[in-house]
Amino acid sequence: MRRTIEWRHDGSRLVIPVTVYPPLTGTTLAGIEGKALIDTGSTTTGLTGRLAESLGLRSIGKRLVATVGGEKHIDRYIFRVGLDGRHPDDEVPTFPYIFEDVIGFELLDSFSFDVLIGMDIIRQCELLITPGNHCRLSFGT
């Protein structure tokens, strides 16, 4: 079922609610809610170190990453991203749509968001930005 999130952005950033889950290695559906920045300029999704620690994630190693502040070796984690979209014809809340495991990088805890959604997730979606600061993100089958 195709799901959609519609919102108005602030004119400078696209921020949506998100839930982050540990990798699919067990039966837990416990996740942590936060705010995510949609960043079409990033190839990979990332999460703050604080969020990784809260989820009990272990680093799978460091990787050299090009950032706005230059190249840095940054910890990488495996996790899942969930979005709470609804089918446009459905007014009843649904379970979140949870994307497959991603190998993402650690963000600085000083950002004003918890997750950065990169093209690894965005390319699985349809993103529409229209005049008047209206946005729509559709995802799922």
N, C-alpha and C positions, 0 to 999 in steps of 0.2 A: 504494500500500500504506500503510495506516495504521500509524503508529509511536507508541511510548509511552516516556516516561521516568517511572520511579517512584522516589521517594526519601522520606526523612523530613526535615522542616524543623526548625530549631532553636527553634521557638516564636515567633520574631519576624520572620524573613526567609525568603523563598523564593529560594534560590541554586542554580543548576544549571551544569554545564559547557557551554561554547559554543565554537564556532569562528567567527571573523570573517574574511570574504573581501573582496577588493576588488570593485568593481562588475563586472558581467558585460560586459566590454569586450574580452576576449581569451580565451585558452584555458587560463589558469592555474587550477589548483585549489588553489594554495598558500594556506593560511590560517594564522591565529594562534589558538591555544587560550587560553581564559581562563575566568573565572567571570562569570556573569550574574545580576543581581538581577531577578526578575520583579516588575514594578511596575504594578499595575492602575490606579494613580492617574496614570500618565504616558500621554499620548496618543501620544508618539513614542519611538522607540528611540534610545539614545545610546551612545557609546563614548568611552573616555579619549583625550586628546590623544596620550599616549604610544603607544597602540595605533594610532591614525590615522597617526602618523608612521612606525611600524614597517611598516605596510602601504603606505606611500608615497601615502596619500590626500591630495588637495588640497581645501582649503576651497572650497565653492561659494558662499560669502558668509556674512554674519552675519544673524541673525534675533533679534528680541526674544523672549525666553523667560521665562515666569514660573517661578521656582524657589522652593525653600524659603527661600532667602536674599534673595528679591526678584526684580524683573525685571532681566535682564541681556542684553546683546547677545552671542550665542554663535555660534562657527563651526559650520557645517553641512557634512556629508560624505555622499557616496553610498557605500554598502557593502552587503554581504549577511551574513546571520546563518545559521549552520548548526547544527543540533542532531543529536546522535548517538542517535537512538531506535531501538528494535528493534520489529518486529512482535511482539505478545505470544506468538505461537506459534513464533517463530524464535529459536533460541539462537545462530545464527551472526552475527557482526558484519556490519553493512551499511555502505554509504557514508552519509555524513551527509545529512540532508534539508536542502537549502539554500533558504531563502525568497528571493523576488524582491528586487531592489534596494530599499533603503529610503533615504529622506533623513532622516538622523538628526543629532543635535546632539552637541557635544563636552562630555564630563563632565570634572570636575576629576580630576587624577591622584591626588588624596589619598583617593579612595574605596577601600574594601576590595574592590571588584569592578571588572572591566574593561568590562562592558557593562551597560546598563540596558535590559531588554526591556519596551517599552511596548505600549499597546493596538493599535498598528499591526501588531504580530506576534501578540499574544495573541488578538486577535479571529479569527485563522485557526486557532486551537487549541481544545481542550477542556481546561479546567483544573479539577481536582477536588481539594479539600482535605477530609480526613476527620478525625474525632477520632483522637487518638494521634499527631498530627503527620505523618500520611501524606499524600503528594501524588502526583498523576498528571497528566502533561501529555501529551495525545495530539494528533497533527498529521499532515499529509499526506493524500493521497487514498486 
